[in-house]
Amino acid sequence: MPIERQRAESQIVTTAQQHILEQQEMHFPDAGGTFSWLLSGITLATRMVQAKIRQAGLLDVLGSAGETNVQGETQQKLDVYANQALLQCLSLRDSVAVLVSEENEEPVTFDRAVQTGKYVIFFDPLDGSSNIDVNVSVGTIFSIFRGPAKLEGDIKSAVLQPGSKQVAAGYVVYGSSTILVYTAGRGVFGFTLDPAVGTYVLSHDNLRMPQQGNMYSVNEAQAHTFPEVYQKYLCRLRTGALGREYSSRYVGSLVADFHRTILKGGVFIYPPTKGYPNGKLRLLYEANPLAFIAEQAGGLATDGQRPITEIQPHEIHQRTPLVVGSRVEVEDFLHCLRNGTA
Ligand code: P6P
């Protein structure tokens, strides 16, 4: 093979933009470019956020912004920046009809012409932000639905859709490297940001979650307040009932814990607790997108009653218990639930 061709082939990289366009041409030919243009708004915002995070200690962007968000949580300065970056980048995409953010009490709507505004996007702009000051990985999570052609009257019916209606979902983990993971319903793909170029490059093609892992992820300090079936299930993991020894790994940053789980297998659990009887994690912009990604990668996600993606939401900031991970571990949990025994 001539040298030039060898060199060319060895240097072929696929950027997120190219990949999204290919996915769109293959599976959303009627999107007419709006879907890829929409996703480019998200990737742009995350590149802005990662640039701020990388300079956090130098730019006085650490620490509290002095406000609390709709969840009653103290907003970190980077929370505010990340939220503004996503709102700004996505508001410029005229295919966006509604934006729902963890940081905003009410949905943000846009009075688009009927034929343009068609997507409803949910996002947690900077999940795990309380970890920022101690340099622990944080993340952005997003979920995309189609909305009605025209938003009329109460828009909540447009936004309160079950996760099975998602057309795409993804997250960016700002860790030792910045990685975008997304699905548009035809597999899961990961892209690592090349900081020298400022471009996301395909690094995890058709990502599949191992059928079984050897790590479980839960806040052990709360275990005594978990419902009994969760405590019995954890005992099974700790005592080798699933045929192998498990290690406990818990970062306390959902995107970091989930990213490890999708790559290495195992299970992440946020059960009902004394402090959060309905679970702490939010359905629409945390559990739904991660559940969609997990299912597309061959895993499972449940709230203990039903698959996460089958929950009919009743409130945009509602919380849910979450058990998500490899098929073997989650099916064993469901078995414990059905039989009420470990
Ligand atoms: P706990 C971060 O605040 C977060 O919302 C998720 O990123 C994380 O998984 C969870 O809370 C950690 O909660 O109660 O274990 O500190």
Residues whose N, C-alpha, C, O or C-beta is under 5 A from the ligand:
A	BS01	P6P	D127 G128 N219 G252 S253 L254
